[in-house]
Amino acid sequence: MASAGIDEVRAWILERHPERESVESNENLIESRLVDSLSFVELVYAIENASGVEIDFEAIDIQDFQTLSAIEKAFFVTV
């Protein structure tokens, strides 16, 4: 089951792509052009707002942002 935070991120993506009805958890957001270089910073802020975690732009690992699953694992799953 997806966390509420990742559902917020999914909704943020879908708001920007009204032609889409869904985004699969393992769909590559960059390759599918759901997130491009201009919207990447906005995505980071959406994740920060949904997770309550500040993301250090100097330490970003692009792998953490490629899929909703990766985003959830990096920013929403607590150990």
All heavy atoms as a GROMACS GRO file, in nm:
protein
  627
    1MET      N    1   0.084  -0.117   0.000
    1MET     CA    2   0.000   0.000   0.000
    1MET      C    3   0.090   0.125   0.000
    1MET      O    4   0.185   0.134   0.075
    1MET     CB    5  -0.090  -0.002   0.123
    1MET     CG    6  -0.190   0.109   0.124
    1MET     SD    7  -0.310   0.081   0.256
    1MET     CE    8  -0.320   0.243   0.321
    2ALA      N    9   0.056   0.219  -0.082
    2ALA     CA   10   0.136   0.341  -0.095
    2ALA      C   11   0.110   0.433   0.024
    2ALA      O   12   0.002   0.436   0.081
    2ALA     CB   13   0.102   0.413  -0.224
    3SER      N   14   0.212   0.508   0.061
    3SER     CA   15   0.197   0.605   0.169
    3SER      C   16   0.116   0.724   0.119
    3SER      O   17   0.107   0.750  -0.001
    3SER     CB   18   0.335   0.652   0.216
    3SER     OG   19   0.396   0.730   0.116
    4ALA      N   20   0.058   0.798   0.213
    4ALA     CA   21  -0.020   0.916   0.177
    4ALA      C   22   0.069   1.018   0.106
    4ALA      O   23   0.027   1.084   0.012
    4ALA     CB   24  -0.083   0.978   0.301
    5GLY      N   25   0.195   1.027   0.149
    5GLY     CA   26   0.287   1.123   0.088
    5GLY      C   27   0.314   1.093  -0.058
    5GLY      O   28   0.314   1.183  -0.142
    6ILE      N   29   0.335   0.966  -0.091
    6ILE     CA   30   0.363   0.933  -0.230
    6ILE      C   31   0.238   0.953  -0.315
    6ILE      O   32   0.246   0.987  -0.433
    6ILE     CB   33   0.423   0.791  -0.245
    6ILE    CG1   34   0.500   0.779  -0.378
    6ILE    CG2   35   0.318   0.683  -0.237
    6ILE    CD1   36   0.621   0.866  -0.390
    7ASP      N   37   0.121   0.936  -0.255
    7ASP     CA   38  -0.003   0.966  -0.327
    7ASP      C   39  -0.012   1.114  -0.360
    7ASP      O   40  -0.061   1.152  -0.466
    7ASP     CB   41  -0.125   0.921  -0.246
    7ASP     CG   42  -0.140   0.770  -0.243
    7ASP    OD1   43  -0.085   0.701  -0.331
    7ASP    OD2   44  -0.209   0.720  -0.151
    8GLU      N   45   0.039   1.200  -0.270
    8GLU     CA   46   0.043   1.344  -0.298
    8GLU      C   47   0.136   1.374  -0.416
    8GLU      O   48   0.106   1.458  -0.501
    8GLU     CB   49   0.091   1.422  -0.176
    8GLU     CG   50  -0.010   1.430  -0.065
    8GLU     CD   51   0.042   1.512   0.051
    8GLU    OE1   52   0.104   1.619   0.028
    8GLU    OE2   53   0.021   1.468   0.167
    9VAL      N   54   0.251   1.306  -0.420
    9VAL     CA   55   0.346   1.326  -0.530
    9VAL      C   56   0.284   1.277  -0.660
    9VAL      O   57   0.294   1.344  -0.764
    9VAL     CB   58   0.480   1.255  -0.501
    9VAL    CG1   59   0.574   1.265  -0.620
    9VAL    CG2   60   0.545   1.313  -0.376
   10ARG      N   61   0.218   1.161  -0.658
   10ARG     CA   62   0.150   1.108  -0.777
   10ARG      C   63   0.045   1.208  -0.826
   10ARG      O   64   0.036   1.238  -0.945
   10ARG     CB   65   0.086   0.973  -0.747
   10ARG     CG   66   0.012   0.914  -0.866
   10ARG     CD   67  -0.053   0.781  -0.834
   10ARG     NE   68   0.046   0.674  -0.844
   10ARG     CZ   69   0.091   0.603  -0.742
   10ARG    NH1   70   0.047   0.624  -0.619
   10ARG    NH2   71   0.180   0.508  -0.760
   11ALA      N   72  -0.033   1.263  -0.734
   11ALA     CA   73  -0.135   1.362  -0.770
   11ALA      C   74  -0.071   1.486  -0.831
   11ALA      O   75  -0.124   1.543  -0.928
   11ALA     CB   76  -0.218   1.398  -0.647
   12TRP      N   77   0.043   1.528  -0.776
   12TRP     CA   78   0.114   1.645  -0.831
   12TRP      C   79   0.153   1.620  -0.976
   12TRP      O   80   0.136   1.707  -1.062
   12TRP     CB   81   0.239   1.672  -0.745
   12TRP     CG   82   0.322   1.787  -0.794
   12TRP    CD1   83   0.307   1.919  -0.762
   12TRP    CD2   84   0.431   1.780  -0.885
   12TRP    NE1   85   0.402   1.993  -0.828
   12TRP    CE2   86   0.479   1.911  -0.904
   12TRP    CE3   87   0.494   1.676  -0.953
   12TRP    CZ2   88   0.586   1.940  -0.989
   12TRP    CZ3   89   0.601   1.706  -1.037
   12TRP    CH2   90   0.645   1.836  -1.053
   13ILE      N   91   0.203   1.500  -1.004
   13ILE     CA   92   0.242   1.466  -1.142
   13ILE      C   93   0.120   1.464  -1.232
   13ILE      O   94   0.122   1.519  -1.343
   13ILE     CB   95   0.316   1.330  -1.145
   13ILE    CG1   96   0.451   1.342  -1.075
   13ILE    CG2   97   0.334   1.280  -1.289
   13ILE    CD1   98   0.520   1.210  -1.048
   14LEU      N   99   0.013   1.402  -1.187
   14LEU     CA  100  -0.107   1.390  -1.270
   14LEU      C  101  -0.173   1.525  -1.296
   14LEU      O  102  -0.232   1.547  -1.402
   14LEU     CB  103  -0.206   1.293  -1.206
   14LEU     CG  104  -0.162   1.146  -1.210
   14LEU    CD1  105  -0.257   1.059  -1.129
   14LEU    CD2  106  -0.151   1.096  -1.354
   15GLU      N  107  -0.162   1.619  -1.201
   15GLU     CA  108  -0.214   1.754  -1.223
   15GLU      C  109  -0.145   1.821  -1.341
   15GLU      O  110  -0.205   1.900  -1.413
   15GLU     CB  111  -0.192   1.841  -1.099
   15GLU     CG  112  -0.287   1.816  -0.987
   15GLU     CD  113  -0.254   1.900  -0.865
   15GLU    OE1  114  -0.174   1.997  -0.877
   15GLU    OE2  115  -0.306   1.868  -0.757
   16ARG      N  116  -0.019   1.790  -1.360
   16ARG     CA  117   0.059   1.850  -1.468
   16ARG      C  118   0.044   1.775  -1.600
   16ARG      O  119   0.091   1.822  -1.704
   16ARG     CB  120   0.206   1.857  -1.428
   16ARG     CG  121   0.230   1.976  -1.338
   16ARG     CD  122   0.329   1.949  -1.229
   16ARG     NE  123   0.333   2.062  -1.136
   16ARG     CZ  124   0.246   2.081  -1.037
   16ARG    NH1  125   0.149   1.996  -1.018
   16ARG    NH2  126   0.255   2.184  -0.957
   17HIS      N  127  -0.020   1.660  -1.596
   17HIS     CA  128  -0.039   1.578  -1.716
   17HIS      C  129  -0.183   1.528  -1.722
   17HIS      O  130  -0.210   1.410  -1.698
   17HIS     CB  131   0.059   1.460  -1.717
   17HIS     CG  132   0.201   1.505  -1.724
   17HIS    ND1  133   0.261   1.540  -1.843
   17HIS    CD2  134   0.293   1.526  -1.627
   17HIS    CE1  135   0.384   1.579  -1.819
   17HIS    NE2  136   0.407   1.573  -1.689
   18PRO      N  137  -0.277   1.619  -1.753
   18PRO     CA  138  -0.419   1.581  -1.753
   18PRO      C  139  -0.453   1.473  -1.855
   18PRO      O  140  -0.558   1.410  -1.846
   18PRO     CB  141  -0.491   1.712  -1.782
   18PRO     CG  142  -0.389   1.803  -1.840
   18PRO     CD  143  -0.256   1.758  -1.787
   19GLU      N  144  -0.365   1.449  -1.950
   19GLU     CA  145  -0.388   1.343  -2.049
   19GLU      C  146  -0.366   1.204  -1.989
   19GLU      O  147  -0.404   1.104  -2.049
   19GLU     CB  148  -0.296   1.362  -2.171
   19GLU     CG  149  -0.150   1.329  -2.150
   19GLU     CD  150  -0.066   1.434  -2.075
   19GLU    OE1  151  -0.122   1.538  -2.032
   19GLU    OE2  152   0.055   1.411  -2.060
   20ARG      N  153  -0.307   1.200  -1.870
   20ARG     CA  154  -0.277   1.074  -1.802
   20ARG      C  155  -0.382   1.046  -1.695
   20ARG      O  156  -0.424   1.137  -1.625
   20ARG     CB  157  -0.139   1.079  -1.736
   20ARG     CG  158  -0.021   1.099  -1.827
   20ARG     CD  159   0.011   0.976  -1.908
   20ARG     NE  160   0.041   0.860  -1.828
   20ARG     CZ  161   0.163   0.813  -1.805
   20ARG    NH1  162   0.268   0.872  -1.857
   20ARG    NH2  163   0.180   0.704  -1.732
   21GLU      N  164  -0.418   0.919  -1.682
   21GLU     CA  165  -0.509   0.878  -1.576
   21GLU      C  166  -0.435   0.820  -1.457
   21GLU      O  167  -0.489   0.818  -1.346
   21GLU     CB  168  -0.610   0.777  -1.629
   21GLU     CG  169  -0.706   0.837  -1.730
   21GLU     CD  170  -0.811   0.739  -1.775
   21GLU    OE1  171  -0.834   0.638  -1.705
   21GLU    OE2  172  -0.868   0.763  -1.882
   22SER      N  173  -0.314   0.770  -1.481
   22SER     CA  174  -0.238   0.710  -1.373
   22SER      C  175  -0.089   0.715  -1.402
   22SER      O  176  -0.048   0.741  -1.514
   22SER     CB  177  -0.282   0.564  -1.352
   22SER     OG  178  -0.246   0.488  -1.466
   23VAL      N  179  -0.013   0.689  -1.297
   23VAL     CA  180   0.132   0.676  -1.308
   23VAL      C  181   0.167   0.550  -1.230
   23VAL      O  182   0.137   0.540  -1.110
   23VAL     CB  183   0.207   0.797  -1.248
   23VAL    CG1  184   0.358   0.777  -1.257
   23VAL    CG2  185   0.165   0.926  -1.314
   24GLU      N  186   0.228   0.456  -1.297
   24GLU     CA  187   0.267   0.331  -1.231
   24GLU      C  188   0.386   0.356  -1.137
   24GLU      O  189   0.469   0.442  -1.162
   24GLU     CB  190   0.303   0.224  -1.334
   24GLU     CG  191   0.188   0.185  -1.424
   24GLU     CD  192   0.068   0.130  -1.349
   24GLU    OE1  193   0.089   0.052  -1.253
   24GLU    OE2  194  -0.044   0.166  -1.382
   25SER      N  195   0.393   0.279  -1.032
   25SER     CA  196   0.499   0.296  -0.932
   25SER      C  197   0.639   0.279  -0.988
   25SER      O  198   0.732   0.343  -0.943
   25SER     CB  199   0.479   0.198  -0.817
   25SER     OG  200   0.362   0.229  -0.747
   26ASN      N  201   0.654   0.192  -1.088
   26ASN     CA  202   0.786   0.165  -1.145
   26ASN      C  203   0.808   0.233  -1.280
   26ASN      O  204   0.908   0.206  -1.347
   26ASN     CB  205   0.810   0.015  -1.156
   26ASN     CG  206   0.826  -0.047  -1.018
   26ASN    OD1  207   0.895   0.008  -0.933
   26ASN    ND2  208   0.762  -0.160  -0.996
   27GLU      N  209   0.719   0.321  -1.320
   27GLU     CA  210   0.737   0.394  -1.446
   27GLU      C  211   0.846   0.499  -1.429
   27GLU      O  212   0.846   0.575  -1.333
   27GLU     CB  213   0.604   0.462  -1.484
   27GLU     CG  214   0.610   0.536  -1.614
   27GLU     CD  215   0.474   0.588  -1.658
   27GLU    OE1  216   0.374   0.568  -1.586
   27GLU    OE2  217   0.469   0.649  -1.764
   28ASN      N  218   0.939   0.502  -1.524
   28ASN     CA  219   1.047   0.600  -1.516
   28ASN      C  220   0.991   0.738  -1.549
   28ASN      O  221   0.948   0.763  -1.662
   28ASN     CB  222   1.160   0.562  -1.612
   28ASN     CG  223   1.282   0.647  -1.590
   28ASN    OD1  224   1.276   0.769  -1.595
   28ASN    ND2  225   1.395   0.583  -1.567
   29LEU      N  226   0.990   0.826  -1.452
   29LEU     CA  227   0.929   0.957  -1.466
   29LEU      C  228   1.004   1.047  -1.563
   29LEU      O  229   0.944   1.132  -1.629
   29LEU     CB  230   0.922   1.026  -1.329
   29LEU     CG  231   0.846   0.949  -1.221
   29LEU    CD1  232   0.858   1.021  -1.087
   29LEU    CD2  233   0.701   0.928  -1.260
   30ILE      N  234   1.133   1.026  -1.574
   30ILE     CA  235   1.215   1.109  -1.661
   30ILE      C  236   1.206   1.060  -1.806
   30ILE      O  237   1.180   1.138  -1.898
   30ILE     CB  238   1.360   1.114  -1.610
   30ILE    CG1  239   1.362   1.180  -1.471
   30ILE    CG2  240   1.451   1.188  -1.707
   30ILE    CD1  241   1.488   1.160  -1.392
   31GLU      N  242   1.224   0.930  -1.827
   31GLU     CA  243   1.217   0.874  -1.961
   31GLU      C  244   1.078   0.891  -2.023
   31GLU      O  245   1.066   0.911  -2.144
   31GLU     CB  246   1.255   0.727  -1.961
   31GLU     CG  247   1.403   0.704  -1.938
   31GLU     CD  248   1.439   0.556  -1.935
   31GLU    OE1  249   1.352   0.469  -1.955
   31GLU    OE2  250   1.558   0.529  -1.910
   32SER      N  251   0.975   0.885  -1.941
   32SER     CA  252   0.839   0.901  -1.992
   32SER      C  253   0.800   1.048  -2.005
   32SER      O  254   0.688   1.079  -2.043
   32SER     CB  255   0.739   0.828  -1.902
   32SER     OG  256   0.738   0.887  -1.774
   33ARG      N  257   0.892   1.137  -1.970
   33ARG     CA  258   0.875   1.282  -1.980
   33ARG      C  259   0.766   1.337  -1.889
   33ARG      O  260   0.709   1.443  -1.915
   33ARG     CB  261   0.852   1.325  -2.125
   33ARG     CG  262   0.968   1.290  -2.214
   33ARG     CD  263   0.944   1.339  -2.356
   33ARG     NE  264   1.042   1.287  -2.446
   33ARG     CZ  265   1.153   1.349  -2.482
   33ARG    NH1  266   1.179   1.467  -2.434
   33ARG    NH2  267   1.238   1.295  -2.567
   34LEU      N  268   0.738   1.266  -1.782
   34LEU     CA  269   0.645   1.319  -1.683
   34LEU      C  270   0.714   1.424  -1.597
   34LEU      O  271   0.649   1.514  -1.544
   34LEU     CB  272   0.590   1.206  -1.596
   34LEU     CG  273   0.500   1.107  -1.668
   34LEU    CD1  274   0.467   0.989  -1.579
   34LEU    CD2  275   0.372   1.177  -1.714
   35VAL      N  276   0.846   1.412  -1.585
   35VAL     CA  277   0.928   1.511  -1.516
   35VAL      C  278   1.043   1.546  -1.610
   35VAL      O  279   1.113   1.458  -1.658
   35VAL     CB  280   0.982   1.456  -1.382
   35VAL    CG1  281   1.078   1.555  -1.318
   35VAL    CG2  282   0.868   1.420  -1.289
   36ASP      N  283   1.058   1.674  -1.637
   36ASP     CA  284   1.170   1.718  -1.721
   36ASP      C  285   1.260   1.809  -1.638
   36ASP      O  286   1.237   1.830  -1.519
   36ASP     CB  287   1.121   1.787  -1.849
   36ASP     CG  288   1.037   1.911  -1.822
   36ASP    OD1  289   1.044   1.967  -1.710
   36ASP    OD2  290   0.963   1.952  -1.912
   37SER      N  291   1.361   1.862  -1.701
   37SER     CA  292   1.458   1.944  -1.627
   37SER      C  293   1.393   2.067  -1.565
   37SER      O  294   1.435   2.112  -1.457
   37SER     CB  295   1.574   1.984  -1.717
   37SER     OG  296   1.527   2.058  -1.828
   38LEU      N  297   1.291   2.122  -1.627
   38LEU     CA  298   1.226   2.240  -1.573
   38LEU      C  299   1.136   2.207  -1.454
   38LEU      O  300   1.125   2.285  -1.360
   38LEU     CB  301   1.144   2.310  -1.682
   38LEU     CG  302   1.226   2.366  -1.798
   38LEU    CD1  303   1.134   2.422  -1.905
   38LEU    CD2  304   1.323   2.472  -1.749
   39SER      N  305   1.072   2.092  -1.459
   39SER     CA  306   0.981   2.057  -1.350
   39SER      C  307   1.049   1.978  -1.237
   39SER      O  308   0.988   1.954  -1.133
   39SER     CB  309   0.861   1.978  -1.403
   39SER     OG  310   0.901   1.855  -1.459
   40PHE      N  311   1.175   1.941  -1.255
   40PHE     CA  312   1.244   1.862  -1.153
   40PHE      C  313   1.252   1.936  -1.020
   40PHE      O  314   1.226   1.877  -0.914
   40PHE     CB  315   1.385   1.823  -1.200
   40PHE     CG  316   1.457   1.737  -1.101
   40PHE    CD1  317   1.427   1.603  -1.090
   40PHE    CD2  318   1.552   1.791  -1.015
   40PHE    CE1  319   1.490   1.523  -0.995
   40PHE    CE2  320   1.616   1.712  -0.922
   40PHE     CZ  321   1.586   1.577  -0.912
   41VAL      N  322   1.284   2.063  -1.022
   41VAL     CA  323   1.294   2.140  -0.898
   41VAL      C  324   1.157   2.145  -0.830
   41VAL      O  325   1.146   2.131  -0.709
   41VAL     CB  326   1.349   2.282  -0.924
   41VAL    CG1  327   1.341   2.368  -0.798
   41VAL    CG2  328   1.492   2.274  -0.973
   42GLU      N  329   1.051   2.162  -0.909
   42GLU     CA  330   0.916   2.161  -0.854
   42GLU      C  331   0.883   2.026  -0.791
   42GLU      O  332   0.818   2.020  -0.687
   42GLU     CB  333   0.814   2.196  -0.962
   42GLU     CG  334   0.823   2.338  -1.012
   42GLU     CD  335   0.724   2.366  -1.122
   42GLU    OE1  336   0.618   2.298  -1.127
   42GLU    OE2  337   0.751   2.454  -1.204
   43LEU      N  338   0.929   1.918  -0.855
   43LEU     CA  339   0.909   1.784  -0.800
   43LEU      C  340   0.977   1.772  -0.665
   43LEU      O  341   0.919   1.719  -0.569
   43LEU     CB  342   0.963   1.677  -0.896
   43LEU     CG  343   0.965   1.534  -0.840
   43LEU    CD1  344   0.824   1.484  -0.814
   43LEU    CD2  345   1.040   1.441  -0.935
   44VAL      N  346   1.099   1.821  -0.655
   44VAL     CA  347   1.171   1.817  -0.527
   44VAL      C  348   1.092   1.890  -0.420
   44VAL      O  349   1.074   1.839  -0.308
   44VAL     CB  350   1.314   1.875  -0.541
   44VAL    CG1  351   1.380   1.890  -0.405
   44VAL    CG2  352   1.398   1.786  -0.633
   45TYR      N  353   1.039   2.008  -0.452
   45TYR     CA  354   0.960   2.082  -0.354
   45TYR      C  355   0.831   2.009  -0.319
   45TYR      O  356   0.788   2.011  -0.204
   45TYR     CB  357   0.930   2.224  -0.404
   45TYR     CG  358   1.051   2.314  -0.404
   45TYR    CD1  359   1.084   2.390  -0.513
   45TYR    CD2  360   1.134   2.322  -0.291
   45TYR    CE1  361   1.197   2.472  -0.513
   45TYR    CE2  362   1.247   2.403  -0.290
   45TYR     CZ  363   1.277   2.479  -0.401
   45TYR     OH  364   1.388   2.558  -0.400
   46ALA      N  365   0.768   1.943  -0.416
   46ALA     CA  366   0.647   1.864  -0.389
   46ALA      C  367   0.679   1.750  -0.292
   46ALA      O  368   0.601   1.721  -0.200
   46ALA     CB  369   0.588   1.811  -0.519
   47ILE      N  370   0.793   1.685  -0.312
   47ILE     CA  371   0.835   1.577  -0.222
   47ILE      C  372   0.862   1.632  -0.083
   47ILE      O  373   0.820   1.574   0.018
   47ILE     CB  374   0.959   1.504  -0.277
   47ILE    CG1  375   0.924   1.431  -0.408
   47ILE    CG2  376   1.016   1.407  -0.174
   47ILE    CD1  377   1.044   1.381  -0.486
   48GLU      N  378   0.931   1.746  -0.076
   48GLU     CA  379   0.958   1.807   0.055
   48GLU      C  380   0.828   1.840   0.128
   48GLU      O  381   0.816   1.811   0.248
   48GLU     CB  382   1.040   1.935   0.038
   48GLU     CG  383   1.185   1.912   0.004
   48GLU     CD  384   1.264   2.042  -0.007
   48GLU    OE1  385   1.205   2.149  -0.033
   48GLU    OE2  386   1.386   2.035   0.011
   49ASN      N  387   0.733   1.897   0.057
   49ASN     CA  388   0.605   1.933   0.120
   49ASN      C  389   0.530   1.810   0.167
   49ASN      O  390   0.468   1.811   0.274
   49ASN     CB  391   0.518   2.013   0.023
   49ASN     CG  392   0.569   2.154   0.004
   49ASN    OD1  393   0.633   2.211   0.090
   49ASN    ND2  394   0.540   2.211  -0.112
   50ALA      N  395   0.533   1.704   0.089
   50ALA     CA  396   0.458   1.582   0.124
   50ALA      C  397   0.527   1.501   0.233
   50ALA      O  398   0.461   1.436   0.313
   50ALA     CB  399   0.439   1.496  -0.001
   51SER      N  400   0.661   1.507   0.238
   51SER     CA  401   0.735   1.424   0.333
   51SER      C  402   0.775   1.498   0.460
   51SER      O  403   0.803   1.435   0.562
   51SER     CB  404   0.862   1.368   0.268
   51SER     OG  405   0.957   1.472   0.245
   52GLY      N  406   0.783   1.630   0.451
   52GLY     CA  407   0.832   1.707   0.565
   52GLY      C  408   0.982   1.700   0.581
   52GLY      O  409   1.037   1.741   0.681
   53VAL      N  410   1.051   1.647   0.479
   53VAL     CA  411   1.197   1.631   0.480
   53VAL      C  412   1.259   1.732   0.384
   53VAL      O  413   1.215   1.742   0.269
   53VAL     CB  414   1.236   1.488   0.438
   53VAL    CG1  415   1.387   1.474   0.425
   53VAL    CG2  416   1.182   1.386   0.536
   54GLU      N  417   1.358   1.806   0.431
   54GLU     CA  418   1.429   1.899   0.342
   54GLU      C  419   1.531   1.820   0.260
   54GLU      O  420   1.608   1.741   0.315
   54GLU     CB  421   1.499   2.007   0.422
   54GLU     CG  422   1.561   2.114   0.334
   54GLU     CD  423   1.618   2.229   0.414
   54GLU    OE1  424   1.580   2.248   0.530
   54GLU    OE2  425   1.704   2.298   0.358
   55ILE      N  426   1.530   1.841   0.129
   55ILE     CA  427   1.621   1.771   0.039
   55ILE      C  428   1.737   1.863   0.005
   55ILE      O  429   1.716   1.976  -0.040
   55ILE     CB  430   1.546   1.726  -0.088
   55ILE    CG1  431   1.434   1.629  -0.050
   55ILE    CG2  432   1.643   1.662  -0.188
   55ILE    CD1  433   1.339   1.596  -0.162
   56ASP      N  434   1.857   1.814   0.026
   56ASP     CA  435   1.979   1.891  -0.002
   56ASP      C  436   2.010   1.880  -0.151
   56ASP      O  437   2.044   1.773  -0.201
   56ASP     CB  438   2.094   1.835   0.081
   56ASP     CG  439   2.225   1.909   0.059
   56ASP    OD1  440   2.229   2.006  -0.021
   56ASP    OD2  441   2.325   1.869   0.122
   57PHE      N  442   1.996   1.990  -0.224
   57PHE     CA  443   2.021   1.990  -0.368
   57PHE      C  444   2.164   1.951  -0.402
   57PHE      O  445   2.191   1.901  -0.510
   57PHE     CB  446   1.987   2.126  -0.430
   57PHE     CG  447   1.842   2.144  -0.458
   57PHE    CD1  448   1.758   2.200  -0.364
   57PHE    CD2  449   1.788   2.102  -0.578
   57PHE    CE1  450   1.622   2.216  -0.389
   57PHE    CE2  451   1.652   2.119  -0.605
   57PHE     CZ  452   1.570   2.175  -0.510
   58GLU      N  453   2.257   1.974  -0.310
   58GLU     CA  454   2.396   1.939  -0.334
   58GLU      C  455   2.421   1.789  -0.326
   58GLU      O  456   2.520   1.739  -0.379
   58GLU     CB  457   2.486   2.010  -0.232
   58GLU     CG  458   2.478   2.161  -0.236
   58GLU     CD  459   2.531   2.220  -0.367
   58GLU    OE1  460   2.633   2.171  -0.418
   58GLU    OE2  461   2.468   2.316  -0.415
   59ALA      N  462   2.330   1.717  -0.263
   59ALA     CA  463   2.351   1.574  -0.241
   59ALA      C  464   2.246   1.488  -0.313
   59ALA      O  465   2.227   1.372  -0.280
   59ALA     CB  466   2.348   1.544  -0.092
   60ILE      N  467   2.180   1.544  -0.413
   60ILE     CA  468   2.075   1.470  -0.484
   60ILE      C  469   2.133   1.354  -0.563
   60ILE      O  470   2.232   1.369  -0.634
   60ILE     CB  471   1.996   1.565  -0.577
   60ILE    CG1  472   1.900   1.648  -0.493
   60ILE    CG2  473   1.922   1.488  -0.685
   60ILE    CD1  474   1.814   1.744  -0.571
   61ASP      N  475   2.070   1.239  -0.548
   61ASP     CA  476   2.101   1.121  -0.629
   61ASP      C  477   1.982   1.102  -0.723
   61ASP      O  478   1.871   1.070  -0.679
   61ASP     CB  479   2.119   0.999  -0.539
   61ASP     CG  480   2.154   0.873  -0.616
   61ASP    OD1  481   2.150   0.874  -0.742
   61ASP    OD2  482   2.186   0.773  -0.551
   62ILE      N  483   2.003   1.119  -0.850
   62ILE     CA  484   1.894   1.113  -0.949
   62ILE      C  485   1.820   0.980  -0.944
   62ILE      O  486   1.701   0.974  -0.975
   62ILE     CB  487   1.946   1.146  -1.091
   62ILE    CG1  488   1.830   1.178  -1.185
   62ILE    CG2  489   2.030   1.032  -1.146
   62ILE    CD1  490   1.758   1.304  -1.153
   63GLN      N  491   1.886   0.875  -0.901
   63GLN     CA  492   1.821   0.743  -0.889
   63GLN      C  493   1.702   0.749  -0.794
   63GLN      O  494   1.605   0.675  -0.810
   63GLN     CB  495   1.921   0.637  -0.840
   63GLN     CG  496   2.038   0.616  -0.931
   63GLN     CD  497   2.000   0.541  -1.059
   63GLN    OE1  498   1.887   0.510  -1.086
   63GLN    NE2  499   2.102   0.512  -1.138
   64ASP      N  500   1.710   0.836  -0.694
   64ASP     CA  501   1.602   0.849  -0.595
   64ASP      C  502   1.477   0.914  -0.651
   64ASP      O  503   1.373   0.918  -0.584
   64ASP     CB  504   1.650   0.929  -0.474
   64ASP     CG  505   1.754   0.857  -0.392
   64ASP    OD1  506   1.763   0.732  -0.400
   64ASP    OD2  507   1.829   0.926  -0.319
   65PHE      N  508   1.484   0.968  -0.773
   65PHE     CA  509   1.374   1.044  -0.831
   65PHE      C  510   1.320   0.983  -0.961
   65PHE      O  511   1.232   1.041  -1.024
   65PHE     CB  512   1.419   1.188  -0.860
   65PHE     CG  513   1.460   1.261  -0.736
   65PHE    CD1  514   1.590   1.256  -0.689
   65PHE    CD2  515   1.368   1.336  -0.664
   65PHE    CE1  516   1.628   1.323  -0.575
   65PHE    CE2  517   1.405   1.403  -0.549
   65PHE     CZ  518   1.535   1.397  -0.504
   66GLN      N  519   1.370   0.870  -1.002
   66GLN     CA  520   1.332   0.815  -1.132
   66GLN      C  521   1.195   0.750  -1.136
   66GLN      O  522   1.130   0.753  -1.239
   66GLN     CB  523   1.439   0.720  -1.184
   66GLN     CG  524   1.564   0.795  -1.224
   66GLN     CD  525   1.663   0.708  -1.296
   66GLN    OE1  526   1.667   0.588  -1.278
   66GLN    NE2  527   1.743   0.770  -1.380
   67THR      N  528   1.152   0.692  -1.025
   67THR     CA  529   1.020   0.628  -1.019
   67THR      C  530   0.952   0.666  -0.888
   67THR      O  531   1.018   0.710  -0.793
   67THR     CB  532   1.031   0.474  -1.026
   67THR    OG1  533   1.096   0.428  -0.907
   67THR    CG2  534   1.106   0.427  -1.150
   68LEU      N  535   0.821   0.648  -0.884
   68LEU     CA  536   0.750   0.673  -0.759
   68LEU      C  537   0.797   0.576  -0.652
   68LEU      O  538   0.805   0.613  -0.534
   68LEU     CB  539   0.599   0.663  -0.781
   68LEU     CG  540   0.537   0.777  -0.861
   68LEU    CD1  541   0.391   0.748  -0.889
   68LEU    CD2  542   0.552   0.910  -0.788
   69SER      N  543   0.829   0.453  -0.690
   69SER     CA  544   0.880   0.355  -0.593
   69SER      C  545   1.011   0.404  -0.531
   69SER      O  546   1.031   0.394  -0.410
   69SER     CB  547   0.903   0.219  -0.658
   69SER     OG  548   0.781   0.161  -0.692
   70ALA      N  549   1.101   0.457  -0.615
   70ALA     CA  550   1.229   0.507  -0.565
   70ALA      C  551   1.209   0.628  -0.475
   70ALA      O  552   1.274   0.641  -0.371
   70ALA     CB  553   1.320   0.542  -0.682
   71ILE      N  554   1.117   0.716  -0.513
   71ILE     CA  555   1.087   0.834  -0.430
   71ILE      C  556   1.032   0.790  -0.295
   71ILE      O  557   1.074   0.839  -0.191
   71ILE     CB  558   0.988   0.927  -0.503
   71ILE    CG1  559   1.055   0.990  -0.626
   71ILE    CG2  560   0.935   1.035  -0.408
   71ILE    CD1  561   0.960   1.062  -0.719
   72GLU      N  562   0.939   0.695  -0.298
   72GLU     CA  563   0.880   0.648  -0.173
   72GLU      C  564   0.987   0.586  -0.082
   72GLU      O  565   0.993   0.614   0.037
   72GLU     CB  566   0.769   0.548  -0.201
   72GLU     CG  567   0.696   0.504  -0.076
   72GLU     CD  568   0.571   0.425  -0.106
   72GLU    OE1  569   0.571   0.347  -0.203
   72GLU    OE2  570   0.474   0.443  -0.031
   73LYS      N  571   1.072   0.503  -0.140
   73LYS     CA  572   1.177   0.438  -0.062
   73LYS      C  573   1.274   0.541  -0.002
   73LYS      O  574   1.314   0.530   0.113
   73LYS     CB  575   1.254   0.339  -0.149
   73LYS     CG  576   1.360   0.263  -0.076
   73LYS     CD  577   1.428   0.164  -0.167
   73LYS     CE  578   1.539   0.091  -0.094
   73LYS     NZ  579   1.614   0.003  -0.183
   74ALA      N  580   1.311   0.641  -0.081
   74ALA     CA  581   1.409   0.740  -0.036
   74ALA      C  582   1.354   0.841   0.064
   74ALA      O  583   1.426   0.886   0.153
   74ALA     CB  584   1.467   0.813  -0.158
   75PHE      N  585   1.225   0.876   0.050
   75PHE     CA  586   1.175   0.990   0.129
   75PHE      C  587   1.054   0.961   0.217
   75PHE      O  588   1.019   1.046   0.300
   75PHE     CB  589   1.141   1.106   0.035
   75PHE     CG  590   1.259   1.149  -0.049
   75PHE    CD1  591   1.267   1.114  -0.183
   75PHE    CD2  592   1.364   1.219   0.008
   75PHE    CE1  593   1.376   1.152  -0.259
   75PHE    CE2  594   1.474   1.255  -0.066
   75PHE     CZ  595   1.479   1.223  -0.201
   76PHE      N  596   0.988   0.846   0.201
   76PHE     CA  597   0.867   0.822   0.276
   76PHE      C  598   0.869   0.698   0.364
   76PHE      O  599   0.786   0.684   0.452
   76PHE     CB  600   0.746   0.814   0.183
   76PHE     CG  601   0.716   0.946   0.115
   76PHE    CD1  602   0.761   0.969  -0.014
   76PHE    CD2  603   0.650   1.046   0.182
   76PHE    CE1  604   0.736   1.090  -0.077
   76PHE    CE2  605   0.625   1.168   0.120
   76PHE     CZ  606   0.667   1.189  -0.009
   77VAL      N  607   0.959   0.605   0.339
   77VAL     CA  608   0.964   0.483   0.418
   77VAL      C  609   1.049   0.506   0.541
   77VAL      O  610   1.164   0.547   0.531
   77VAL     CB  611   1.020   0.364   0.335
   77VAL    CG1  612   1.036   0.242   0.421
   77VAL    CG2  613   0.930   0.335   0.217
   78THR      N  614   0.990   0.481   0.655
   78THR     CA  615   1.064   0.495   0.780
   78THR      C  616   1.103   0.356   0.828
   78THR      O  617   1.028   0.260   0.814
   78THR     CB  618   0.981   0.566   0.887
   78THR    OG1  619   0.860   0.495   0.907
   78THR    CG2  620   0.952   0.708   0.848
   79VAL      N  621   1.220   0.347   0.884
   79VAL     CA  622   1.271   0.218   0.930
   79VAL      C  623   1.226   0.190   1.071
   79VAL      O  624   1.209   0.273   1.151
   79VAL     CB  625   1.427   0.216   0.923
   79VAL    CG1  626   1.480   0.085   0.974
   79VAL    CG2  627   1.472   0.246   0.784
   0.00000   0.00000   0.00000
